[in-house]
């Protein structure tokens, strides 16, 4: 297959832990061609969605891990698969990319994850569709409502709806002297909606990433355990990733959500769970392949490429 991957700049990729790199290694080992392009290389030109892409070959070396050909322009529908692996922020440029990729899909391109599904699933707010699995939560930009929520639950986490990697996540208690300024800052003085969730003490055991591939759960999660003095388990802020078998509750959540999300064209999803509660549904560029593989031997990238090959073998 010819696989086009929309991703972040190559020199910013940390190959020792990067999930997209793991996908590339597995795909290349099976003889698939790899082509890479940046988000700004996706364009509508002469009536078609075009990608300014480069053929990429893996060298197997640690430092200079790739070779790339000069750029060329190809219709995205000329590739067998297009993987959207650009990290957030989910801003208007990201939304524009989903519009273009949706047009490419109408021209015959197979895009994963489905662009409309990417656009329709706010990674924070998507949990509202599955309230039976969530802790008490509020989404609002009204400061009065947020303070009432803090007063009611006494210990909460507040976060923006468009963040990633643990950025701007605050734990706020009822007696916190900084609660006013935290709420003001996150809501931009009541002009931006945020999420508040009751604090879940089980965060001490980790913020679990549960991976779904074509609706099926990977048998291991990665529990991202906060470092001392932190309430955020994100690896980007110093959390430690510990792979572990799915709990019965993890499986219950994954089994309920997996088929629903797969039917919407979400080939790869990362569910976040703390204790028994679903906290986020990540669809843009879910990670943790490498950590799970290294600690358990479960080759998640192989499971993903298996699913990609199967999806691309289906009639258009």
Helices and strands as residue ranges (DSSP letters): E 2-6, G 10-12, H 19-29, E 33-37, G 39-41, E 42-45, E 48-58, E 66-68, E 72-75, G 76-78, E 81-84, H 92-106, E 111-112, H 115-120, G 125-133, E 137-140, H 143-153, E 155-160, E 170-173, H 179-186, E 194-198, G 201-205, E 207-213, E 216-217, E 220-225, G 235-237, E 240-245, H 248-263, E 268-274, E 277-282, H 289-296, H 300-313
